[in-house]
Amino acid sequence: MPALGSQRRLLGSLNCTPPATLPLTPAPNRTGPQCLEVSIPDGLFLSLGLVSLVENVLVVAAIAKNRNLHSPMYYLICCLAVSDLLVSVSNVLETAVMLLLEAGVLATQAAVVQQLDNVIDVLICSSMVSSLCFLGAIAVDRYISIFYALRYHSVVTLSRAWRIIAAIWVASILTSLLFITYYNHKVVLLCLVGFFVAMLALMAILYVHMLARACQHARGIARLQKRQRPIHQGFGLKGAATLTILLGVFFLCWGPFFLHLSLIVLCPQHPTCGCIFKNFNLFLALIICNAIVDPLIYAFRSQELRKTLQ
């Protein structure tokens, strides 16, 4: 469930007692009162999920409706929206079921809750992995569109885009099944952390290279038109700000979650790490915030998509 490495929240709600400690479970609270724990109310958690749900449904609906948006780039953006939508839905569903169990409104057997728990686990994990994959795929698509502009439509065809999309979804589902099955093995957690670092490095390298090419192009145009130097400096600053926002949002929203996984492997019993473990729900809320911000960065900046929404 969202509490990867802590406890099964649904089972804990049903049994009203903490489950047995797992190998990757953070140590009990030995950190003392100096720990800073940020509490995320269930109402706020549900509200963030609903906002993300509405935003991403609008993106999917707009791309499906407008034939001008039926291109590989927008299909990747659509799949990113579906992944973010699933991230939000799965976390909201888990929180809602947990609240119903705690209130006694939903009464069922432990075996049923266990199966539901496993299904939501797979949904959460696969949606997170696919979201990261599609963010990387969008970066590669934009890189090709800039550096291989004349060959873009022959390189990035619809058939290839569909094959890439299918491969990402299949890989995400298989990865989530392996993770849920072997979540108590440190190698699995390290692989997930390595995957995040690889996606971050890929995006940073591609977008920095794209910014450098854009600045070079702007300088060339400025020389032809004999513009003043402050104009291209302003362009470079604007591009750097955009790049900082894009990569900064990605790192700030996803980084704490993967830091949590790293610390489970590196220092599961250390008091300082125990303080970080206490804020896991905050890390999940940040991931849902990323699902809210993604449409603003990748979808709603498109004039064609905004017209379709209107």
Secondary structure, DSSP 8 states (H G I E B T S, - for coil): --STTS--HHHHHHHSS-----TTS---S-S-TT-------HHHHHHHHHHHHHHHHHHHHHHHH-GGG-SHHHHHHHHHHHHHHHHHHHHHHHHHHHHHHHHTSS---HHHHHHHHHHHHHHHHHHHHHHHHHHHHHHHHHHHHHHTGGGHHHHS-HHHHHHHHHHHHHHHHHHHHHHHHTTT-HHHHHHHHHHHHHHHHHHHHHHHHHHHHHHHHHHHHHHHHT--HHHHHHHHHHHHHHHHHHHHHHHHHHHHHHHHHHHHHH-TT-HHHHHHHTTHHHHHHHHHHHHHHHIIIIITT-HHHHHHH-
